[in-house]
Amino acid sequence: MLGPVILAASRSDRMRRLISAAPVTKQVVDRFIPGETVEDVVPIIQDLTGKGLELTMDVVGEDITTPEQAAAARDAYLELIDRLEPLELGTRAEMSVKLSMFGQALEDGHELALKNVRPVVEAAAAIGTTVTLDAEDHTTLDSMFAIHEELRKDFPQTGCVIQAYLFRTEADARRLAESGSRVRIVKGAYKEPASVAYQNKHETDKAYVRILRTLMEGEGYPMIGSHDPRLISVAQELAHRAGRKMDEYEFQMLYGIRSEEHLRLAAEGHRMRVYTAYGTDWYGYFMRRLAEKPANLRFFVRSMATKG
């Protein structure tokens, strides 16, 4: 029940100021967000890829209120791509983008977001990698899927994210599986009404398995975004039943969560991609990580109590 409360706090300016000012916050945030600049994260990229892991990089920040801010977000990703190019990692380091950062919520936001994200996708392709469009709240998804479809005309490896707790997702998964898309499936981390989303974890988990089966049996490339040991085992079994080789799907987990499991899966020969966020506007991302999993919240509260 704490998840909705935390998600509400993620939109509160008062809570943002309170948590940001707490002396211990930076120490805890560093667990999930390894830096604020490209220079901070390049050593992290080199370290993780040197251990056999792959990455998807996210420049955090979602409170875009002007076209100029949206353009700055685009430029931040282009800077990241410039720094990735000499590392020659190819698809071992891709990018995840939220279209809200590219102006999706502004006037004529659909066209603006497409205009801003296209150069990022083009630049990523030029260095041998790709981009995944992150899912946000349900009101943005029709626009996201339309942009995804448009980008795939020229860049078919462009991926997208679907959220198991939304009622619409099973139909979305069938469409994407038939079209051969790269698809990351996650449970979902936004506060959604009961009219559009499951409110119960058990129902969400059952939907996740149904959707994952659709992806594994389809023509696309499934990306399993989960830290849940049971769902990871289910994914392996569904992949085996579908006759998929280990390089025909991948696991994805967040930086700083179950890091030993990242290495274990990679050592077994699985593709294991670490979702790694960086940037100065970390608050919304950080709060959703707390809302997703009680253990994350306990870690934060314990740290506040012992180090504050």
Salt bridges, closest charged atoms under 4 A:
ASP30 OD2 - LYS26 NZ 3.09
GLU39 OE2 - ARG83 NH1 3.05
ASP47 OD2 - LYS51 NZ 3.30
GLU54 OE1 - ARG271 NH2 2.64
GLU54 OE1 - ARG273 NH2 2.83
ASP58 OD2 - LYS98 NZ 3.38
GLU62 OE2 - ARG288 NH2 2.55
ASP63 OD2 - ARG16 NH2 3.03
ASP75 OD1 - ARG74 NE 2.96
GLU94 OE1 - ARG182 NH2 2.43
ASP134 OD2 - LYS98 NZ 3.21
ASP134 OD1 - ARG184 NH1 2.60
ASP142 OD1 - ARG168 NH1 2.97
GLU150 OE2 - ARG118 NH2 3.90
GLU150 OE1 - LYS153 NZ 2.97
ASP154 OD2 - ARG118 NH1 3.32
GLU170 OE2 - ARG210 NH2 2.88
ASP172 OD2 - ARG168 NE 2.70
ASP172 OD1 - ARG175 NH2 3.45
GLU192 OE1 - HIS138 ND1 2.58
GLU203 OE2 - LYS206 NZ 3.32
ASP205 OD1 - LYS187 NZ 3.04
ASP205 OD2 - LYS201 NZ 2.67
ASP205 OD2 - ARG230 NH2 3.60
ASP228 OD2 - LYS187 NZ 3.41
GLU237 OE2 - ARG241 NE 3.00
GLU250 OE2 - ARG273 NE 2.65
GLU261 OE1 - ARG258 NH2 3.85
GLU261 OE2 - ARG264 NH2 2.64
GLU268 OE2 - ARG264 NH1 2.50
GLU268 OE1 - HIS270 NE2 3.63
ASP281 OD1 - ARG16 NH1 3.26
GLU292 OE2 - ARG289 NH2 2.69
